[in-house]
Amino acid sequence: MPASPLADTVPAELASALRTGPFHVALRAAIAARRLPLQRVRHHLARHGVSVGVTSLSYWQQGARRPQRAESLRAVRALEEILDLPEESLIRLLARTDDCPDGERPPARSYRSLVEAADVLQALLGELGSPLDGGLHTVGHHERVRIGAARELLGRDSEHIVRAHRDGVDRYVAIHHGDPDCAPERTRVLALDNCRTGRVRWHHDTGVLVAELLFDVRLRAGETHMFRYGFEDGTAGPSGEYFRGFSFAGGQYALQVRFAKGALPVRCHRFTQHSAAAPRVGRRELTLTGSHRSVHLVEPQVRAGIVGIEWDWE
């Protein structure tokens, strides 16, 4: 029997991973076979004119994220050269959808990625000198998420009512966590009503962005403020979920997800989690409205934890 073409160029274990996948297993095997630390891989990619962080590379080889943006696919092609792999050997594995149990549905963020994002968030809030609640409690929060024709997270808008629980509060720090492989540095912050944009900080590898929204008044304890803001994203690949974490109990939260015409999911579910480490519970299918192409959920009184909507593509 003639030898496989891969057998002439790569070790047997790596050749098997490149044949059968999935992508993250093959990438991990290739990096291990070449005995390159991720920092060196990142350096080689930079010499090829591609910027990818060590955290992203780690996510890729763990299966926590899959390269999806054009820049990330350029990185994968460069990795084939850097790791001395046959041309298209990694790219073709990315084209497979049977590695995920839900077909084309992008995998949910891993617990590790959520923990790392939480650590990054704490650091960014520290740079702004902002405590987690900022001296404000949420009375009501209505959020509208827009999914584009390429199934990407185009952006989201928020109408927010807050009540100060101490004197002198004059700002709110909004948090945006983009989909895997997003580019937070290209995300636009929109101060739409009763606020203006202050300092903005982001972390590329985790996709976390924080933005100060400045009020024109200093609130006294017990006073309320109503304002509106948004984020224009559209920098990542297909989106499969949107969720919001709450560190404290609060008022009403409503979430609407609207899909572009011609890019409708086959099913949608709402879910809750007690924490990032907990399983998703309370799953209930949501009916997609015809002409408005949207689904929504309403939590009359939010509790600490996570609430969101996930969807499957055909």
C-alpha positions as a Markdown table, in Angstrom:
| # | Residue | x | y | z |
|---|---|---|---|---|
| 1 | Met | 0.0 | 0.0 | 0.0 |
| 2 | Pro | 1.5 | 3.4 | -0.9 |
| 3 | Ala | 2.3 | 5.7 | 1.9 |
| 4 | Ser | 0.1 | 8.8 | 2.6 |
| 5 | Pro | 1.6 | 12.0 | 1.2 |
| 6 | Leu | 1.5 | 13.4 | 4.8 |
| 7 | Ala | 3.7 | 10.5 | 6.0 |
| 8 | Asp | 6.6 | 11.8 | 3.9 |
| 9 | Thr | 6.6 | 15.3 | 5.5 |
| 10 | Val | 5.3 | 15.0 | 9.1 |
| 11 | Pro | 5.5 | 12.6 | 12.1 |
| 12 | Ala | 2.9 | 9.8 | 12.1 |
| 13 | Glu | 0.9 | 11.1 | 15.1 |
| 14 | Leu | 0.7 | 14.6 | 13.5 |
| 15 | Ala | -0.2 | 13.2 | 10.1 |
| 16 | Ser | -3.1 | 11.3 | 11.7 |
| 17 | Ala | -4.4 | 14.5 | 13.5 |
| 18 | Leu | -4.2 | 16.4 | 10.2 |
| 19 | Arg | -6.2 | 13.7 | 8.4 |
| 20 | Thr | -9.0 | 13.3 | 11.0 |
| 21 | Gly | -9.0 | 16.6 | 13.0 |
| 22 | Pro | -10.5 | 18.3 | 14.7 |
| 23 | Phe | -8.7 | 21.6 | 13.9 |
| 24 | His | -7.6 | 22.3 | 17.5 |
| 25 | Val | -6.1 | 18.8 | 18.0 |
| 26 | Ala | -4.2 | 19.1 | 14.7 |
| 27 | Leu | -2.9 | 22.5 | 15.6 |
| 28 | Arg | -1.8 | 21.4 | 19.1 |
| 29 | Ala | -0.1 | 18.4 | 17.6 |
| 30 | Ala | 1.7 | 20.5 | 15.0 |
| 31 | Ile | 3.0 | 23.0 | 17.6 |
| 32 | Ala | 4.1 | 20.2 | 19.9 |
| 33 | Ala | 5.9 | 18.4 | 17.0 |
| 34 | Arg | 7.9 | 21.5 | 16.2 |
| 35 | Arg | 8.6 | 22.2 | 19.9 |
| 36 | Leu | 7.7 | 25.9 | 19.6 |
| 37 | Pro | 6.4 | 27.8 | 22.6 |
| 38 | Leu | 3.4 | 30.0 | 21.8 |
| 39 | Gln | 5.5 | 33.2 | 22.2 |
| 40 | Arg | 7.8 | 32.0 | 19.4 |
| 41 | Val | 4.8 | 31.1 | 17.2 |
| 42 | Arg | 3.4 | 34.6 | 17.8 |
| 43 | His | 6.8 | 36.1 | 16.9 |
| 44 | His | 6.9 | 34.1 | 13.6 |
| 45 | Leu | 3.4 | 35.2 | 12.7 |
| 46 | Ala | 4.4 | 38.8 | 13.3 |
| 47 | Arg | 7.3 | 38.3 | 10.8 |
| 48 | His | 4.6 | 37.1 | 8.3 |
| 49 | Gly | 2.7 | 40.4 | 8.9 |
| 50 | Val | 0.0 | 38.8 | 11.0 |
| 51 | Ser | -0.8 | 39.8 | 14.6 |
| 52 | Val | -2.3 | 37.1 | 16.8 |
| 53 | Gly | -2.0 | 37.1 | 20.6 |
| 54 | Val | -0.7 | 34.3 | 22.7 |
| 55 | Thr | -4.1 | 33.9 | 24.4 |
| 56 | Ser | -5.8 | 33.5 | 21.0 |
| 57 | Leu | -3.3 | 30.9 | 20.0 |
| 58 | Ser | -3.9 | 29.1 | 23.2 |
| 59 | Tyr | -7.7 | 29.2 | 22.7 |
| 60 | Trp | -7.3 | 27.9 | 19.2 |
| 61 | Gln | -5.3 | 24.8 | 20.3 |
| 62 | Gln | -7.7 | 24.1 | 23.2 |
| 63 | Gly | -10.8 | 24.3 | 21.0 |
| 64 | Ala | -12.2 | 27.2 | 23.0 |
| 65 | Arg | -12.2 | 29.3 | 19.9 |
| 66 | Arg | -12.0 | 28.8 | 16.1 |
| 67 | Pro | -10.3 | 31.2 | 13.7 |
| 68 | Gln | -13.1 | 32.9 | 11.7 |
| 69 | Arg | -12.2 | 36.4 | 10.6 |
| 70 | Ala | -10.2 | 37.0 | 7.5 |
| 71 | Glu | -7.1 | 38.1 | 9.5 |
| 72 | Ser | -7.3 | 34.9 | 11.5 |
| 73 | Leu | -7.6 | 32.7 | 8.4 |
| 74 | Arg | -4.4 | 34.5 | 7.1 |
| 75 | Ala | -2.8 | 33.5 | 10.4 |
| 76 | Val | -3.8 | 29.8 | 9.9 |
| 77 | Arg | -2.3 | 29.8 | 6.4 |
| 78 | Ala | 0.9 | 31.3 | 7.8 |
| 79 | Leu | 0.9 | 28.7 | 10.6 |
| 80 | Glu | 1.0 | 26.0 | 7.9 |
| 81 | Glu | 4.2 | 27.5 | 6.6 |
| 82 | Ile | 5.7 | 28.2 | 10.0 |
| 83 | Leu | 5.0 | 24.7 | 11.3 |
| 84 | Asp | 6.1 | 23.1 | 8.0 |
| 85 | Leu | 2.7 | 21.6 | 7.2 |
| 86 | Pro | 1.3 | 20.7 | 3.9 |
| 87 | Glu | -0.6 | 23.5 | 2.2 |
| 88 | Glu | -4.3 | 23.7 | 3.2 |
| 89 | Ser | -3.9 | 21.0 | 5.8 |
| 90 | Leu | -5.2 | 23.2 | 8.6 |
| 91 | Ile | -7.6 | 25.4 | 6.5 |
| 92 | Arg | -9.5 | 22.3 | 5.3 |
| 93 | Leu | -10.2 | 21.2 | 8.9 |
| 94 | Leu | -11.7 | 24.6 | 9.7 |
| 95 | Ala | -14.2 | 24.1 | 6.9 |
| 96 | Arg | -15.6 | 21.1 | 8.6 |
| 97 | Thr | -18.7 | 21.6 | 10.8 |
| 98 | Asp | -19.0 | 18.1 | 12.2 |
| 99 | Asp | -16.5 | 18.8 | 14.9 |
| 100 | Cys | -19.3 | 20.7 | 16.7 |
| 101 | Pro | -22.3 | 18.7 | 17.9 |
| 102 | Asp | -24.7 | 21.4 | 16.7 |
| 103 | Gly | -23.3 | 21.5 | 13.2 |
| 104 | Glu | -22.6 | 25.1 | 12.1 |
| 105 | Arg | -23.5 | 26.6 | 15.4 |
| 106 | Pro | -20.4 | 28.3 | 16.8 |
| 107 | Pro | -19.3 | 26.7 | 20.1 |
| 108 | Ala | -20.2 | 28.4 | 23.3 |
| 109 | Arg | -17.4 | 30.1 | 25.1 |
| 110 | Ser | -15.5 | 27.8 | 27.4 |
| 111 | Tyr | -15.4 | 28.2 | 31.2 |
| 112 | Arg | -11.7 | 29.1 | 31.0 |
| 113 | Ser | -12.2 | 31.8 | 28.4 |
| 114 | Leu | -15.0 | 33.3 | 30.6 |
| 115 | Val | -12.7 | 33.3 | 33.6 |
| 116 | Glu | -9.9 | 34.9 | 31.7 |
| 117 | Ala | -12.3 | 37.5 | 30.4 |
| 118 | Ala | -13.5 | 38.2 | 33.9 |
| 119 | Asp | -9.8 | 38.7 | 35.1 |
| 120 | Val | -9.2 | 41.1 | 32.2 |
| 121 | Leu | -12.4 | 43.0 | 33.0 |
| 122 | Gln | -11.3 | 43.5 | 36.6 |
| 123 | Ala | -8.0 | 44.9 | 35.3 |
| 124 | Leu | -9.6 | 47.3 | 32.8 |
| 125 | Leu | -12.1 | 48.5 | 35.5 |
| 126 | Gly | -9.1 | 49.1 | 37.7 |
| 127 | Glu | -7.5 | 51.2 | 35.0 |
| 128 | Leu | -10.6 | 53.4 | 35.1 |
| 129 | Gly | -10.7 | 53.5 | 38.8 |
| 130 | Ser | -14.2 | 52.1 | 38.7 |
| 131 | Pro | -15.8 | 49.6 | 41.2 |
| 132 | Leu | -17.9 | 46.8 | 39.7 |
| 133 | Asp | -21.2 | 48.5 | 40.4 |
| 134 | Gly | -20.0 | 52.1 | 40.1 |
| 135 | Gly | -22.4 | 53.3 | 42.8 |
| 136 | Leu | -25.4 | 52.5 | 40.6 |
| 137 | His | -28.2 | 49.9 | 40.8 |
| 138 | Thr | -30.1 | 48.9 | 37.6 |
| 139 | Val | -33.8 | 49.7 | 37.7 |
| 140 | Gly | -34.5 | 48.7 | 34.1 |
| 141 | His | -32.3 | 47.6 | 31.1 |
| 142 | His | -33.7 | 47.0 | 27.6 |
| 143 | Glu | -31.1 | 45.6 | 25.2 |
| 144 | Arg | -31.4 | 45.1 | 21.4 |
| 145 | Val | -28.9 | 42.9 | 19.6 |
| 146 | Arg | -28.5 | 42.9 | 15.8 |
| 147 | Ile | -27.2 | 39.9 | 13.9 |
| 148 | Gly | -26.1 | 40.6 | 10.3 |
| 149 | Ala | -26.4 | 38.9 | 7.0 |
| 150 | Ala | -23.1 | 37.1 | 7.5 |
| 151 | Arg | -24.5 | 35.8 | 10.9 |
| 152 | Glu | -22.1 | 38.2 | 12.7 |
| 153 | Leu | -22.9 | 40.3 | 15.8 |
| 154 | Leu | -23.4 | 43.7 | 14.1 |
| 155 | Gly | -24.0 | 45.6 | 17.3 |
| 156 | Arg | -26.3 | 46.3 | 20.2 |
| 157 | Asp | -28.2 | 49.2 | 21.7 |
| 158 | Ser | -29.2 | 49.7 | 25.4 |
| 159 | Glu | -31.8 | 51.8 | 27.1 |
| 160 | His | -30.8 | 51.9 | 30.8 |
| 161 | Ile | -32.4 | 53.3 | 33.9 |
| 162 | Val | -30.1 | 53.4 | 37.0 |
| 163 | Arg | -30.5 | 54.6 | 40.6 |
| 164 | Ala | -27.6 | 55.9 | 42.6 |
| 165 | His | -27.0 | 54.4 | 46.0 |
| 166 | Arg | -24.4 | 57.0 | 47.0 |
| 167 | Asp | -23.8 | 60.7 | 46.4 |
| 168 | Gly | -21.7 | 62.1 | 43.5 |
| 169 | Val | -22.1 | 59.4 | 40.9 |
| 170 | Asp | -21.7 | 61.0 | 37.4 |
| 171 | Arg | -20.8 | 58.0 | 35.1 |
| 172 | Tyr | -21.6 | 54.5 | 34.1 |
| 173 | Val | -19.0 | 52.0 | 32.8 |
| 174 | Ala | -20.5 | 49.9 | 29.9 |
| 175 | Ile | -19.0 | 46.5 | 29.1 |
| 176 | His | -18.9 | 44.8 | 25.7 |
| 177 | His | -17.6 | 41.2 | 25.3 |
| 178 | Gly | -17.4 | 40.5 | 21.5 |
| 179 | Asp | -17.7 | 37.1 | 19.9 |
| 180 | Pro | -14.5 | 34.9 | 19.6 |
| 181 | Asp | -11.9 | 36.3 | 17.3 |
| 182 | Cys | -13.4 | 39.8 | 17.3 |
| 183 | Ala | -11.4 | 43.0 | 17.2 |
| 184 | Pro | -12.4 | 45.2 | 20.1 |
| 185 | Glu | -10.1 | 48.0 | 18.9 |
| 186 | Arg | -12.4 | 48.4 | 15.9 |
| 187 | Thr | -15.6 | 48.5 | 17.9 |
| 188 | Arg | -17.4 | 51.9 | 18.0 |
| 189 | Val | -18.9 | 53.2 | 21.2 |
| 190 | Leu | -22.1 | 55.2 | 20.7 |
| 191 | Ala | -23.4 | 57.6 | 23.4 |
| 192 | Leu | -26.9 | 58.0 | 22.1 |
| 193 | Asp | -28.9 | 59.9 | 24.7 |
| 194 | Asn | -28.3 | 61.6 | 28.1 |
| 195 | Cys | -24.6 | 60.6 | 28.1 |
| 196 | Arg | -21.3 | 61.2 | 26.4 |
| 197 | Thr | -18.3 | 58.9 | 25.8 |
| 198 | Gly | -15.3 | 59.1 | 28.2 |
| 199 | Arg | -12.3 | 56.8 | 28.4 |
| 200 | Val | -12.4 | 53.5 | 26.5 |
| 201 | Arg | -10.2 | 50.5 | 27.2 |
| 202 | Trp | -10.0 | 47.1 | 25.5 |
| 203 | His | -8.1 | 43.8 | 25.5 |
| 204 | His | -7.7 | 42.2 | 22.1 |
| 205 | Asp | -7.2 | 38.6 | 22.9 |
| 206 | Thr | -10.3 | 38.2 | 25.1 |
| 207 | Gly | -12.5 | 40.7 | 23.1 |
| 208 | Val | -13.4 | 42.7 | 26.2 |
| 209 | Leu | -14.1 | 46.4 | 25.9 |
| 210 | Val | -15.1 | 48.9 | 28.7 |
| 211 | Ala | -16.3 | 52.4 | 28.0 |
| 212 | Glu | -17.1 | 55.3 | 30.4 |
| 213 | Leu | -20.5 | 57.0 | 29.7 |
| 214 | Leu | -20.4 | 60.4 | 31.4 |
| 215 | Phe | -23.6 | 62.1 | 32.7 |
| 216 | Asp | -24.1 | 65.8 | 32.7 |
| 217 | Val | -25.2 | 65.7 | 36.3 |
| 218 | Arg | -23.9 | 64.3 | 39.6 |
| 219 | Leu | -26.5 | 62.1 | 41.1 |
| 220 | Arg | -27.4 | 62.1 | 44.8 |
| 221 | Ala | -28.2 | 58.8 | 46.6 |
| 222 | Gly | -31.7 | 57.7 | 45.5 |
| 223 | Glu | -31.8 | 59.7 | 42.3 |
| 224 | Thr | -32.4 | 58.0 | 38.9 |
| 225 | His | -30.9 | 58.6 | 35.5 |
| 226 | Met | -32.1 | 57.3 | 32.1 |
| 227 | Phe | -29.7 | 57.1 | 29.2 |
| 228 | Arg | -29.1 | 55.2 | 26.0 |
| 229 | Tyr | -25.9 | 53.9 | 24.4 |
| 230 | Gly | -24.7 | 51.2 | 22.0 |
| 231 | Phe | -21.8 | 49.3 | 20.4 |
| 232 | Glu | -21.1 | 48.9 | 16.7 |
| 233 | Asp | -19.1 | 45.6 | 16.3 |
| 234 | Gly | -19.3 | 43.4 | 13.2 |
| 235 | Thr | -15.7 | 42.3 | 13.5 |
| 236 | Ala | -16.1 | 38.6 | 14.3 |
| 237 | Gly | -17.4 | 35.5 | 12.5 |
| 238 | Pro | -20.8 | 33.8 | 12.9 |
| 239 | Ser | -22.5 | 34.4 | 16.3 |
| 240 | Gly | -24.4 | 31.7 | 18.1 |
| 241 | Glu | -25.4 | 33.3 | 21.4 |
| 242 | Tyr | -25.7 | 36.5 | 23.4 |
| 243 | Phe | -25.8 | 36.6 | 27.1 |
| 244 | Arg | -25.3 | 39.1 | 30.0 |
| 245 | Gly | -23.8 | 38.5 | 33.4 |
| 246 | Phe | -25.2 | 40.1 | 36.5 |
| 247 | Ser | -23.0 | 40.5 | 39.6 |
| 248 | Phe | -25.9 | 41.8 | 41.7 |
| 249 | Ala | -29.6 | 41.4 | 41.8 |
| 250 | Gly | -31.5 | 44.2 | 40.0 |
| 251 | Gly | -34.6 | 45.4 | 38.2 |
| 252 | Gln | -36.1 | 44.4 | 34.9 |
| 253 | Tyr | -34.0 | 43.1 | 32.1 |
| 254 | Ala | -35.3 | 42.6 | 28.5 |
| 255 | Leu | -33.2 | 41.2 | 25.7 |
| 256 | Gln | -34.2 | 41.2 | 22.0 |
| 257 | Val | -32.1 | 39.6 | 19.2 |
| 258 | Arg | -33.0 | 40.6 | 15.7 |
| 259 | Phe | -31.7 | 38.7 | 12.6 |
| 260 | Ala | -31.0 | 40.0 | 9.1 |
| 261 | Lys | -33.3 | 39.0 | 6.3 |
| 262 | Gly | -32.1 | 35.8 | 4.7 |
| 263 | Ala | -30.0 | 34.8 | 7.7 |
| 264 | Leu | -32.5 | 33.2 | 10.1 |
| 265 | Pro | -31.6 | 30.5 | 12.6 |
| 266 | Val | -33.5 | 27.3 | 12.7 |
| 267 | Arg | -34.2 | 27.5 | 16.4 |
| 268 | Cys | -33.6 | 29.7 | 19.4 |
| 269 | His | -33.5 | 29.1 | 23.1 |
| 270 | Arg | -33.3 | 31.2 | 26.2 |
| 271 | Phe | -31.2 | 30.0 | 29.1 |
| 272 | Thr | -29.8 | 30.9 | 32.5 |
| 273 | Gln | -26.7 | 30.0 | 34.5 |
| 274 | His | -25.9 | 30.5 | 38.2 |
| 275 | Ser | -22.3 | 31.1 | 37.2 |
| 276 | Ala | -19.8 | 30.6 | 34.4 |
| 277 | Ala | -18.9 | 27.2 | 35.8 |
| 278 | Ala | -22.6 | 26.1 | 36.2 |
| 279 | Pro | -24.6 | 24.2 | 33.6 |
| 280 | Arg | -27.1 | 26.1 | 31.5 |
| 281 | Val | -30.6 | 25.6 | 32.9 |
| 282 | Gly | -34.1 | 26.8 | 32.3 |
| 283 | Arg | -33.7 | 26.3 | 28.5 |
| 284 | Arg | -36.9 | 27.2 | 26.7 |
| 285 | Glu | -37.5 | 27.4 | 23.0 |
| 286 | Leu | -38.3 | 30.9 | 21.7 |
| 287 | Thr | -40.6 | 31.5 | 18.7 |
| 288 | Leu | -39.0 | 33.6 | 15.9 |
| 289 | Thr | -41.4 | 36.3 | 14.7 |
| 290 | Gly | -42.0 | 36.4 | 11.0 |
| 291 | Ser | -41.9 | 39.9 | 9.7 |
| 292 | His | -39.7 | 41.3 | 12.5 |
| 293 | Arg | -37.2 | 38.3 | 12.5 |
| 294 | Ser | -36.6 | 38.6 | 16.3 |
| 295 | Val | -36.8 | 36.7 | 19.6 |
| 296 | His | -36.8 | 38.1 | 23.1 |
| 297 | Leu | -36.8 | 37.4 | 26.8 |
| 298 | Val | -37.9 | 39.4 | 29.8 |
| 299 | Glu | -36.6 | 38.9 | 33.4 |
| 300 | Pro | -38.9 | 41.0 | 35.7 |
| 301 | Gln | -36.3 | 40.9 | 38.5 |
| 302 | Val | -32.8 | 39.7 | 37.6 |
| 303 | Arg | -30.7 | 37.7 | 40.0 |
| 304 | Ala | -27.0 | 37.3 | 40.2 |
| 305 | Gly | -25.8 | 35.0 | 37.4 |
| 306 | Ile | -26.1 | 34.8 | 33.6 |
| 307 | Val | -29.1 | 35.1 | 31.3 |
| 308 | Gly | -29.1 | 34.8 | 27.5 |
| 309 | Ile | -30.3 | 33.5 | 24.2 |
| 310 | Glu | -28.6 | 30.9 | 22.0 |
| 311 | Trp | -29.5 | 29.9 | 18.4 |
| 312 | Asp | -28.7 | 27.2 | 15.8 |
| 313 | Trp | -28.0 | 27.9 | 12.2 |
| 314 | Glu | -29.3 | 25.6 | 9.5 |
